[in-house]
Amino acid sequence: MHRCLRALARVFMRVVFPSVRQLPAGQLAAWLADPARRQPLLLDVRLPEEFAVSHLAGARRVDFGSRAEEVLASVPPEQPIVCYCAAGFRSSVMARRLAGAGHKEVFNLEGAIFDWACEGRPLVGAEDRPEREVHPFNWIGRLLLPGKVCARVASLRH
């Protein structure tokens, strides 16, 4: 069931954000493993409490409400950017915002950190220690994540 719901979420993001370039987790993993390719800036568009549980190694957290100019202030124009969040909505909004500000190579991690974790791809937590669980964000996130990767957290968004 979790897999089917995540597939529906991916379709939803493609329909709602047709102009956003979606990058599947496997393609991002191959990109990150290729030293011959310029590495992307990974932007985590989640809340601090989500980021604290786990994130992609080397990711920089940005607030969802950040203006594109603020985010891009220290980013070279030729730097590829991959945005991600929990399921893909917040990061698709950010990717659209950055592309709209003129940045040329901007992607959304399709399926976001939920797919990344469910595929068994590496995550880090506090002090860059390996982590396998992800903050579910809200009750819907608990439906999207199997128990083995769903962090047990005290508070959830509604």
C-alpha positions as CSV (number, residue, x, y, z in Angstrom):
1,M,0.0,0.0,0.0
2,H,2.8,2.4,0.9
3,R,4.3,2.0,-2.6
4,C,1.0,2.6,-4.4
5,L,0.4,5.8,-2.3
6,R,3.9,7.1,-3.1
7,A,3.3,6.4,-6.8
8,L,0.1,8.4,-6.6
9,A,2.0,11.3,-4.9
10,R,4.6,11.2,-7.8
11,V,1.8,11.5,-10.4
12,F,0.2,14.3,-8.4
13,M,3.4,16.3,-8.4
14,R,3.9,15.9,-12.2
15,V,0.3,17.0,-12.8
16,V,0.4,20.0,-10.4
17,F,4.0,21.1,-11.3
18,P,4.3,20.3,-15.1
19,S,7.2,22.8,-15.5
20,V,9.4,21.3,-12.8
21,R,12.0,18.9,-13.9
22,Q,11.6,15.7,-11.9
23,L,14.7,13.6,-11.1
24,P,14.1,10.0,-10.0
25,A,16.1,8.8,-6.9
26,G,18.1,6.3,-9.0
27,Q,19.3,9.0,-11.3
28,L,20.3,11.2,-8.5
29,A,22.2,8.4,-6.8
30,A,24.1,7.7,-10.1
31,W,24.8,11.4,-10.4
32,L,26.2,11.6,-6.9
33,A,28.3,8.6,-7.5
34,D,29.9,10.0,-10.7
35,P,33.0,12.0,-9.8
36,A,33.3,13.2,-13.4
37,R,30.0,15.1,-13.2
38,R,29.6,18.4,-11.4
39,Q,27.9,17.6,-8.2
40,P,24.5,19.2,-7.5
41,L,23.7,21.4,-4.5
42,L,21.1,19.5,-2.5
43,L,18.5,21.7,-1.0
44,D,16.3,20.2,1.8
45,V,13.1,22.1,1.9
46,R,11.8,20.6,5.2
47,L,11.4,21.8,8.7
48,P,14.4,21.8,11.1
49,E,12.9,18.9,13.1
50,E,12.5,16.8,9.9
51,F,16.1,17.6,8.9
52,A,17.4,16.7,12.3
53,V,16.0,13.1,12.0
54,S,17.7,12.5,8.7
55,H,18.7,14.0,5.4
56,L,20.9,13.4,2.3
57,A,24.6,13.7,3.0
58,G,25.8,17.2,2.2
59,A,22.3,18.7,1.9
60,R,21.7,22.3,2.9
61,R,18.3,23.0,4.6
62,V,16.3,26.0,3.4
63,D,13.0,27.3,4.7
64,F,10.0,26.7,2.5
65,G,9.2,30.4,2.6
66,S,12.6,31.5,1.5
67,R,12.7,33.8,-1.5
68,A,14.6,32.5,-4.6
69,E,17.0,35.5,-4.4
70,E,18.0,34.6,-0.8
71,V,18.6,30.9,-1.7
72,L,20.5,31.7,-4.9
73,A,22.6,34.5,-3.3
74,S,25.7,32.2,-2.8
75,V,25.0,29.8,-5.6
76,P,26.9,30.1,-8.9
77,P,24.6,30.3,-11.9
78,E,26.0,27.1,-13.5
79,Q,25.6,25.1,-10.2
80,P,23.0,22.3,-10.6
81,I,20.4,22.2,-7.8
82,V,18.3,19.3,-6.6
83,C,15.5,20.2,-4.2
84,Y,13.8,17.6,-2.0
85,C,11.3,17.5,0.9
86,A,9.2,14.7,2.4
87,A,7.0,13.7,-0.5
88,G,7.7,16.4,-3.2
89,F,5.3,19.3,-2.8
90,R,7.4,21.8,-0.9
91,S,10.5,21.0,-3.0
92,S,8.5,21.3,-6.2
93,V,7.4,24.7,-5.2
94,M,11.0,25.7,-4.4
95,A,12.3,24.2,-7.6
96,R,9.7,26.2,-9.6
97,R,10.6,29.3,-7.6
98,L,14.3,28.9,-8.3
99,A,13.8,28.2,-12.0
100,G,11.4,31.2,-12.2
101,A,14.2,33.4,-10.8
102,G,16.4,32.3,-13.8
103,H,18.5,29.4,-12.4
104,K,18.9,27.1,-15.4
105,E,19.5,23.6,-13.9
106,V,17.0,23.0,-11.2
107,F,15.4,19.6,-10.4
108,N,13.0,18.2,-7.8
109,L,13.9,14.8,-6.4
110,E,10.9,12.8,-7.6
111,G,9.3,10.9,-4.7
112,A,11.5,13.1,-2.4
113,I,13.2,11.7,0.7
114,F,10.4,9.2,1.2
115,D,11.3,7.3,-2.0
116,W,15.0,7.7,-1.3
117,A,14.7,6.1,2.1
118,C,12.2,3.4,0.9
119,E,14.7,2.4,-1.8
120,G,17.4,1.9,0.9
121,R,19.5,4.8,-0.2
122,P,21.9,6.4,2.3
123,L,20.8,9.0,4.8
124,V,22.6,10.8,7.6
125,G,21.3,12.2,10.9
126,A,22.9,14.0,13.8
127,E,26.7,14.5,13.4
128,D,26.4,12.9,10.0
129,R,25.9,9.4,11.4
130,P,24.1,6.9,9.1
131,E,20.4,6.9,9.6
132,R,17.6,4.9,7.9
133,E,14.5,6.5,9.3
134,V,12.7,9.6,8.0
135,H,10.4,12.1,9.8
136,P,6.9,11.5,8.4
137,F,5.9,15.2,8.6
138,N,2.2,14.5,9.2
139,W,-0.3,11.6,9.3
140,I,-0.3,11.3,5.5
141,G,3.4,10.7,5.7
142,R,2.8,7.8,8.0
143,L,0.6,6.3,5.3
144,L,3.4,6.8,2.7
145,L,6.2,5.3,4.7
146,P,6.6,1.6,5.8
147,G,7.3,1.2,9.5
148,K,10.9,0.2,8.9
149,V,11.8,3.8,7.7
150,C,9.1,5.8,9.5
151,A,10.7,7.6,12.5
152,R,8.7,7.6,15.7
153,V,8.3,11.3,16.5
154,A,6.3,13.0,19.2
155,S,4.7,15.7,17.1
156,L,3.3,15.8,13.6
157,R,1.9,18.6,11.4
158,H,-1.8,18.3,10.7
